[in-house]
Amino acid sequence: MRQAGTGTGGALVAVVPVAVPLLLLLLLARSPPAAAGDGQKSDARLVSEQFSQAPQKLAFYSWYGSARLFHFRVPPDTVLLRWLLQVSRGSGPTCTNVEITVYFRYGAPPVINPLGTSFPDNTSVQPSFFLKMLHSNASINISHPAPGDWFVAAHLPPSSHKIEVKGFVPTCAYIFQPDMLVVRVVEVSILEPDVPLPQTLLSHPSYLKVFVPEYTQELRLELQGCASNGSLGCPVRLTVGLATLPGNFQKVLTCSGPTQACHLLLPSPPWDRWLQVTAKSLAGPRVSVAFSAVAALTACRPWSVNFQHLLQSSPNQSSNASTGLLPPTPSYQDLDRRGRVGGGSFCLRSFPVLREDVDVVSVRFQPLDRVSVLVQSDMPSVMRLNLNTGMDSGGSLTISMRVNKTAIANTSVVACVTAASPLLSFNASLSCTTAFFQGHPLSLSASSPTANLIIPYPETDNWYLSLQLMCPERPEECEQASVLVETTLNLVPCLNDCGPYGQCLLLRRHGYLYAGCSCKAGWRGWSCTDNSTAQTAAQQKAAALLLTLSNLVFLAPIAISVHRSLLVEASVYAYTMFFSTFYHACDQPGEAVLCILNYDTLQYCDFLGSGVSIWVTVLCMARLKAALKYVLFLLGALVFAMSLQLDRRAAWNTMGPCLFAIVVMVTMWVYRCGRRRHCYPPSWQRWVFYLLPGISMAAVAITIYTSMMTSDNYYYTHSIWHMLLAGSAAFLLPPREQHTKPWACSQKLTCHYEICKNHRDELYTVT
């Protein structure tokens, strides 16, 4: 086992093998340990809790749906998070040690790429924190984790693309279960703004928290009057913020100098939430450190573009926000170039955004009364995207911006997409970083008037789009300039609905919904845009023709059945040929597709026809009496319909009835052998030229179907399966009875109500 990812900042991440039952007993039997102290006594302010979820069976990876997802919620004021990873496997001969990959992420499911495929253009993907482990247990510790949603995903190595018949070949079950143990603080000191909070450190750390309200421009944390045992100096390490995975932007302030005061300045801290602060003494044991913690907040006054006209609207005036029928916005001249209205200064221009829920994991964002957003150089224009419902992190956030080339001739628009708080101070370096978040930068210029950004699985939070006008060469030109930027903001389950070579599927885990793309025709990738192994258009058409036209071989058993007056058998073969042809015509990706019915209906009819074809062929070989044969035909069709409804891909749902038919056939043949005192069928020509070729073709067909099909050769092997199945039926159908003339069914059509012939089904007349 090895560690395949690292945390950054102040998060302590360790991967160690551990005996999980013993660890659970140790953790629950004793008091919780101090999360960051060096004393020997337990900290009474800490309590431990345990959370668990039902285990899941792991699968070999082929697309995102192959990964098993676990969803946990970390409680507030947690100082230590421990994941206990347990893996168990079956005891069969096929069970071997395989490498299991486990991913961790805060706020949204991890974005993984085990196959190394390419993402769509303009997609921003953070590398996932993951580890690889064999058949063993492991533990991971994270100090000061962020409260809220945490996700764990696990899968086996990439699949071999072999198509296995369910229940036919024994497989090994690998069961994965993560348990979550948390240690949280029950006594936390509240750090009020501009109010010194005295603290004394000895053996245990101090846990503080400060609330950062909305529209906070910066936060300043300062330690004042710090002294160690009466002497000057401040041996204190201050950890601010919470750990997240894969990224971690905790701030650490070490005050070890001779001065009595040190401070930490945090621009654009996360809004409307508690910020955790942990102070730990760096002095030796039994050395007390005293100081006063002070938090100073700098407020940011927002200028809301629609604020004035919403207040000025008469009470009787109605508006339809969904269709954009709002009163006209006020003139932007109300805001002067110094960002002042009525003598007050502002630091951002806020554009209220309407959130319109379209469907599951599908949201449209748009400004209340306009599509374009005014962007100037004096302050950023900010749009807030509400993605904190807890059900928005399972899709993809798409941001598209466009500007008129003539309006941005000598200027440029820079943008930054961030979570938790907007970027309020654009500088020449165009750094898109807030206090604890690395944002996603964008830019618009005359040479590049459009910009796009795709964020798969955005974290559950309020997201912000900040835009500002920049003039790097001539700053004076920006003073009176303004640009209208058209924005298109959407949350979609899958980008472009996975394109023509993929299918967007909604996945569920205990009520949590997330989307993934299942690709076809060799296309791969997050949105089925990687064509490195894709089939060409000619290959797709050839595959479609192979799978559909190979069913024409069923014309042979149909003609033979009609020639031998086996009308029921002919009808079954015709049914199978029809639905198999159109099912495979509908199963194709891209342009080579034709669906005359619902895909699921065509698939069910194809599976039903294949099973019933084998059933009637074997029972026809048994040469039963007509009444008994047709009763078994009907009962078999009903049994197949029931079993395929339960699980149409299970091998024994089809093989069970077919084996029963073979037993009936063998029983009747043995009975006739005993009655006649010689082998049945009696003719060696029948054995050599019909039965042995038919049985050989059926055996080869079963071998190909159960052990040779892969996703790469499916078009060829399954077409061969069609031809062998139809060919074996043509060889195995019994000859017509001696008293039946060829094409006798055409003679029966003129009989009307007259009984044309009396069939005798006595055993001694069967040849």
Buried (B, 14 or more C-beta within 10 A) or exposed (E): BEBBBEBBBBBBBEBEEBEBEEBBEEBEEEEBBBBBBEBEEBBEBBBBEEEBBEBBEBBBBBBBBBBBBBBBEBEBBBBBBBBBBBBEBEEEEEBEEBEBBBBBBBBBBBBBBBBEBBBBEBBBBBEBBBBBBEBBBBBBBBBBBBBBBBBBBBBBEBBEEBBBBEBBEEBBEBBBBBBBBBBBBEEBBEBEBEEBBEBEBBBBBBBBBBBBEEBBBBBBBBBBEBBBEEEEBBBBBBBBBBBBBBBBBBBEBBBEEEEBBBBBBBBBBBBBBBBBBBBBBBBEEEBBBBBBBBBEBEEBBBBEBBEBBBEEEEEEEEBEEEEBEBBEBBEEEEBEEEBBBEEEEBBBBBBBBBBEEEEEBBBBBBBBBBEBBBBBBBBBBBBBBEBBEEBBBBBBBBBBBBBBEEBBEEBBBBBBBBBBBBBBBBEEEBBBBBBBBBBBBBBBBBEEBEBBBBBBBBBBBBBBBBBBBBBEEEEEBBEEBBBBBBBBBBBBBBBBBBBBBBBBBBBEBEEBBBBBBBBBBBBBBBBBBBBEEBBEEEBBBBBBBBBBEBBEBBBBBBEBBBBBBBEBBBBBBBBBBBBBBBBBBBBBBBEBBEBEBEEEBBBBBBBBBBBBBBBBBBBBBBBBEEEEBBEBBEEBBEBBEEBBEEEBEBBBBBBBBBEBBBEBBEEBBEEBBEEEEEEBBEBEEBBEEBBEBBBEBBEBBBEBBBEBBEBBBBBBBBBBBBBBBBBBBBBBBBEBBEEBEEEBBEEEEEEEEEEEEEEEBEEEEBB
